[in-house]
């Protein structure tokens, strides 16, 4: 296993957290064997030369940071695929917040099973005291990032951010309890506030719906059986690997791993309204439509899914790609971009640690997407 030291060096602003980032999965497991794949076929819509001209700058221009993997799927087929040296089709790469959309799909399966209801108060013991205003928080609000909980996704210094504390320091042993202990900063449903804590609460909720046991091993087993049986195996996401905290809660906001091809297959699952590669309905079509619908407090966000809208606060590329485009976005420039109008899914994974690098990466991806007719 070769350790990717360059990436950790870039995160030097919080030196005391770097070792924990490494433990959590920032170190990439590189594929052994020959040089990685660079395969471009093109198709009747866009030829191979045009695709290469759009893809190469994403790997060769330092302005966008470090691209490690890129996969382009059109009409359900891979038409372009490139990896940086040391990475390849079998390399599992860290999701960061693209995991949130996977968590939302799993929540949708529980809603379709009748285990959960969108507009019912979320059953959290810490919110159960009479008069506690958190007892009004609904599943819909957690999915839309409008719970109202006082969770600081970012802070200065970074070590004081609730997300860092929850994932790496005093909240890491029981992330669900850490997130659920937060007081309200706003009335539930009133304000959009992006929060990894909200996703952790959803992950804890799923484990509690699957087992009454508080034993961490029992919680992990129950959740893993659900993931394997309802998503990983039916959707053929063979590389999907989930991390759990010490309490047995899936770290569904940040830490899962897949190959670039499997991230693309997940994007295709969303593009095809919940149908897998064989055409079977894995996730209800109505749930995917719900995930892709603008939420009331941010028109550029759905249910744990970013939307390419001019209005609202978007992490995508409004004005530079179709308005119907949606995507999963993760820390340091992880993107699963899905454009239904173009029958297109594009995955970019890498390290873009500054806003300028992420903007440059998005510019390059917008040019790539723009090759296809709308």
WOZIHU-V682581 format. One record per backbone hydrogen bond with DSSP energy under -1.0 kcal/mol. NH is the residue of the N-H (numbers start at 1). CO is the residue of the C=O. Records with the same first field share a line. If there is no record, write none. Layout:
# WOZIHU-V682581
NH: CO, CO
This chain:
# WOZIHU-V682581
5: 3
9: 5
10: 6
11: 8
12: 9
14: 11
17: 14
21: 17
22: 18
23: 19
24: 20
26: 21
39: 81
41: 79
42: 79
43: 46
51: 47
52: 48
53: 49
54: 50
55: 51
56: 52
58: 55
59: 56
60: 56
61: 57
64: 61
65: 62
66: 351
68: 349
69: 349
70: 82
71: 347
72: 80
73: 345
74: 77
75: 343
77: 74
79: 72
80: 72
81: 39
82: 70
83: 37
84: 68
87: 84
91: 88
93: 258
95: 256
96: 254
98: 95
99: 96
100: 97
103: 99
104: 100
105: 101
106: 102
107: 103
108: 104
109: 105
110: 106
111: 107
112: 108
113: 109
114: 111
115: 110
116: 110
120: 117
122: 137
124: 122
127: 124
128: 125
132: 129
135: 132
136: 133
137: 134
140: 118
142: 138
143: 139
144: 140
146: 141
150: 183
151: 149
160: 157
161: 158
162: 152
163: 152
165: 161
166: 162
167: 163
168: 164
169: 165
171: 165
172: 169
178: 174
179: 175
180: 176
181: 177
182: 179
185: 148
186: 148
189: 146
190: 187
193: 145
200: 196
201: 197
202: 198
203: 199
204: 200
205: 201
206: 202
207: 203
208: 204
209: 205
210: 206
211: 207
219: 215
220: 216
221: 217
222: 218
223: 219
224: 220
225: 221
226: 222
227: 223
228: 224
229: 225
230: 226
231: 227
232: 227
233: 228
235: 231
236: 233
237: 232
238: 236
240: 237
241: 257
243: 255
245: 249
248: 245
251: 243
252: 250
254: 251
255: 251
257: 241
258: 93
263: 259
264: 260
265: 261
266: 262
267: 263
268: 264
269: 265
270: 266
271: 267
272: 268
273: 270
274: 269
275: 272
276: 280
279: 276
282: 274
283: 274
288: 284
289: 285
290: 286
291: 287
292: 288
293: 290
295: 298, 301
301: 298
302: 305
303: 291
304: 143
306: 327
307: 300
308: 325
309: 307
320: 317
325: 322
326: 338
327: 306
328: 336
330: 334
333: 330
334: 330
335: 348
336: 328
337: 346
338: 326
339: 344
343: 340
344: 339
345: 73
346: 337
347: 71
348: 335
349: 69
351: 66
352: 332
358: 354
359: 355
360: 356
361: 357
362: 358
363: 359
364: 360
365: 361
366: 362
367: 363
368: 364
369: 365
370: 366
371: 368
372: 369
